[in-house]
Amino acid sequence: MGYLGGVVLLLFNLLMIMKPAWFGINDPFLPARISFVTVFLWWIGFSQITFRRLPRYTFRKRRKDKDRSILLEGYRELDQVYQQVRKSKKLSLYLLGFFFMMMGLLTTMFMAATYGEKELGLKEDVLIPTILIIQLVGMGGAWFFSRLSGRIGNLQALLVSVFMWIFICIGAYYITNSAQFMLAAFFIGIVMGGSQALARSTYSKMLPETTTDHTSFFSFYDVMEKLATVAGTFSFGIIEAITGSMRYSVLAIATFFVIGIVFLGMTLRVVRRD
């Protein structure tokens, strides 16, 4: 549903950017500015469903010690989750695998267009439709991996998606033209649609059965994701600066996925043993 919702607004904004005359716009820079406004309105509008319909308190838990700093309280809860994760070999291994997987996945998301522009010399008429392809194919990819996880299990399906990421990165190293770039985008859409959903659902199934503090656990999960984004994009840039080519950065992304597979494989062994 997330990909479907994203496609609706993305399609509107892409049409406005590529064909501004259809909307009576003469300023070439105005469509991009309007796109930012539409994203704001989209988010603030649909977020009202969450604010108005979902329960404010779950498990009848209300915030205690209201005089405490919210910022400091947040860090304290993250530290509590960290201490629990350290005691669980299954969670520790999984989050390490998740970290390296996200280093590769999110770096691919953020740097794919830059790779196409700088390394292949592609223009907006190729890059913009490529973004749309990833979103559209992502819907099918999410459905495919949900069915696959139902057959072989969440963790096993996640491992399949990471293996696919490795082959995509190796293939991206050899890309030389726009057709190959868009083909790679097609396969990226398939695995991207399933990888993120599988990673989150697998994590939810590994949380301690006795805990009711799911918010703090998923906050910790999101912190790991953001750290992976920083580490991945930083590594991508450093390798490009050293080698002078983004192609070697792409191979480094494949290495992140390989490390992720090692930790996810160890997690699977622990899960089967337990």
C-alpha positions in Angstrom: 0.0 0.0 0.0 2.9 2.3 0.7 4.3 1.9 -2.8 0.8 2.4 -4.3 0.3 5.6 -2.4 3.8 6.8 -3.3 3.2 6.1 -7.0 0.0 8.2 -7.2 1.8 11.4 -5.9 5.0 10.6 -7.7 3.3 10.2 -11.0 1.6 13.5 -10.7 4.8 15.3 -9.8 6.8 13.6 -12.5 4.3 14.6 -15.1 4.4 18.2 -13.9 8.2 18.2 -14.0 8.5 16.6 -17.4 5.5 18.3 -19.0 5.0 21.7 -17.2 3.1 23.1 -20.2 0.3 20.6 -19.5 -0.3 22.4 -16.2 0.1 26.0 -17.6 3.5 26.4 -16.1 6.2 28.4 -17.9 8.9 28.6 -15.2 11.1 25.5 -15.5 12.0 25.6 -11.8 8.5 26.0 -10.5 7.3 22.3 -10.9 10.1 21.1 -8.5 9.1 23.7 -5.9 5.4 22.7 -6.2 6.3 19.1 -5.8 7.8 19.8 -2.3 4.5 21.6 -1.4 2.4 18.6 -2.6 4.5 16.2 -0.6 4.0 18.3 2.5 0.2 18.4 1.9 0.1 14.7 1.2 1.9 13.8 4.4 0.0 16.3 6.7 -3.3 15.2 5.1 -3.0 11.4 5.4 -1.2 11.6 8.8 -4.5 12.7 10.2 -5.8 9.2 9.9 -3.1 8.1 12.2 -3.6 10.9 14.7 -7.3 10.6 14.8 -8.1 6.9 14.4 -5.2 5.0 16.1 -5.2 4.6 19.9 -3.0 7.1 21.8 -2.0 4.6 24.4 -1.4 0.9 23.9 -1.3 -1.7 26.7 -2.9 1.1 28.8 0.5 2.6 29.2 0.8 6.4 29.8 3.9 8.5 30.1 5.1 8.7 33.6 7.4 11.3 35.2 6.1 14.1 32.9 8.6 16.5 34.5 11.5 14.6 32.8 13.0 15.7 29.6 11.5 13.9 26.6 14.9 13.9 24.9 16.7 12.4 27.8 13.9 9.9 28.4 14.2 8.8 24.8 17.9 8.1 25.1 17.3 6.2 28.4 14.8 3.9 26.8 17.1 3.3 23.8 19.8 2.3 26.3 17.4 -0.1 28.0 16.6 -1.7 24.7 20.4 -2.0 23.9 21.0 -3.8 27.2 18.2 -6.3 26.3 19.5 -6.8 22.8 23.0 -7.5 24.1 21.6 -10.4 26.2 19.8 -11.9 23.2 22.2 -13.6 20.8 19.4 -14.0 18.3 18.6 -10.2 18.3 22.2 -9.2 18.3 23.1 -11.3 15.3 20.0 -10.2 13.4 20.5 -6.5 14.0 24.1 -6.8 12.9 23.0 -8.5 9.7 20.2 -5.9 9.3 22.8 -3.1 9.7 25.0 -4.3 6.9 22.0 -5.1 4.7 20.6 -1.6 5.2 24.1 -0.1 4.5 23.8 -1.7 1.0 20.1 -1.2 0.4 19.7 2.4 1.4 23.0 3.4 -0.2 21.6 1.9 -3.4 18.4 3.9 -3.0 20.1 7.2 -2.4 22.9 6.9 -4.9 21.4 5.1 -7.9 20.4 8.2 -9.7 23.8 9.8 -9.0 25.5 6.7 -10.3 23.4 6.9 -13.5 24.1 10.6 -14.0 27.8 10.7 -13.2 29.1 7.3 -14.2 26.8 6.7 -17.2 26.0 10.3 -18.3 22.2 9.7 -18.2 19.8 12.6 -18.4 16.5 13.3 -16.6 14.5 11.7 -19.3 15.9 8.4 -18.3 16.5 8.9 -14.5 13.0 10.2 -13.8 11.1 7.2 -15.4 13.6 4.9 -13.7 12.3 6.2 -10.3 8.8 5.4 -11.4 9.7 1.9 -12.5 11.2 1.1 -9.1 8.0 2.3 -7.4 5.7 0.3 -9.7 7.7 -2.9 -9.6 8.1 -2.5 -5.9 4.4 -3.3 -5.4 4.8 -6.6 -7.2 8.1 -7.3 -5.4 6.4 -6.8 -2.0 3.6 -9.2 -2.9 6.1 -11.8 -4.3 8.2 -11.8 -1.1 5.2 -12.0 1.1 4.1 -15.1 -0.6 7.7 -16.5 -0.5 8.0 -15.9 3.2 4.7 -17.7 3.7 6.2 -20.7 2.0 9.8 -20.8 3.3 9.8 -18.5 6.3 10.6 -14.8 6.9 14.3 -15.1 7.6 14.9 -17.5 4.7 13.0 -15.2 2.3 15.1 -12.3 3.5 18.3 -14.2 2.8 17.0 -14.8 -0.8 16.5 -11.1 -1.2 20.0 -10.3 0.0 21.5 -12.8 -2.4 19.6 -11.1 -5.2 21.0 -7.7 -4.1 24.5 -9.1 -4.5 23.9 -10.2 -8.0 22.3 -6.8 -8.8 25.4 -4.9 -7.5 27.7 -7.1 -9.5 25.6 -6.5 -12.6 25.5 -2.8 -11.9 29.3 -2.7 -12.0 29.2 -3.7 -15.7 26.3 -1.4 -16.8 27.3 0.8 -19.8 24.0 2.2 -21.2 20.5 3.4 -20.3 18.7 0.1 -21.2 20.9 -1.9 -18.8 20.4 0.8 -16.1 16.6 0.5 -16.4 16.8 -3.3 -16.3 18.8 -3.0 -13.1 16.1 -0.7 -11.8 13.5 -3.3 -12.5 15.3 -5.9 -10.4 16.0 -3.3 -7.7 12.3 -2.6 -7.5 11.5 -6.3 -7.0 13.9 -6.9 -4.1 13.5 -3.4 -2.6 9.7 -4.0 -2.2 10.2 -7.1 -0.3 13.5 -6.5 1.6 12.4 -3.7 3.8 9.0 -5.3 4.7 10.6 -8.6 5.5 13.3 -7.0 7.6 10.8 -5.2 9.8 8.4 -8.1 10.1 11.2 -10.6 10.9 12.4 -8.2 13.6 8.9 -7.9 15.1 8.8 -11.7 15.5 12.1 -11.8 17.3 11.1 -9.3 20.1 10.8 -10.8 23.6 7.3 -12.2 24.1 7.0 -10.6 27.5 7.7 -7.0 26.4 5.0 -4.4 25.9 7.5 -1.7 25.0 7.4 -2.2 21.2 7.8 1.5 20.5 11.3 1.6 22.1 12.4 -1.6 20.3 11.4 -0.2 16.9 13.0 3.2 17.8 16.2 1.3 18.3 15.6 -0.5 15.0 15.2 2.9 13.2 18.3 4.2 14.8 20.3 1.3 13.4 18.7 2.0 10.0 19.8 5.7 10.1 23.3 4.7 11.2 23.5 2.3 8.3 22.5 5.1 5.9 25.2 7.3 7.2 27.9 4.6 7.1 26.8 3.3 3.7 26.7 6.6 1.9 30.0 7.7 3.6 31.7 4.6 2.4 30.3 5.0 -1.1 31.7 8.6 -1.3 35.1 7.7 0.2 35.7 4.8 -2.2 34.7 7.0 -5.1 37.1 9.7 -3.9 40.0 7.2 -3.6 39.4 5.3 -6.8 37.9 8.0 -9.0 35.0 5.7 -10.0 31.6 4.9 -8.6 31.9 1.4 -10.0 34.2 0.3 -7.2 31.7 1.9 -4.7 29.0 -0.4 -6.2 31.2 -3.4 -5.5 31.7 -2.2 -2.0 27.9 -2.3 -1.6 27.9 -5.9 -2.7 30.4 -6.5 0.1 28.0 -5.0 2.7 25.4 -7.5 1.5 27.8 -10.4 1.8 28.6 -9.4 5.4 24.9 -9.1 6.1 24.3 -12.6 4.8 26.9 -14.0 7.1 25.2 -12.5 10.2 21.7 -13.4 8.9 22.8 -17.0 8.3 24.2 -17.2 11.9 20.8 -15.8 13.1 19.0 -18.6 11.2 21.2 -21.2 12.9 20.4 -19.8 16.3 16.6 -19.7 15.5 16.6 -23.3 14.4 18.6 -24.4 17.4 16.2 -22.7 19.8 
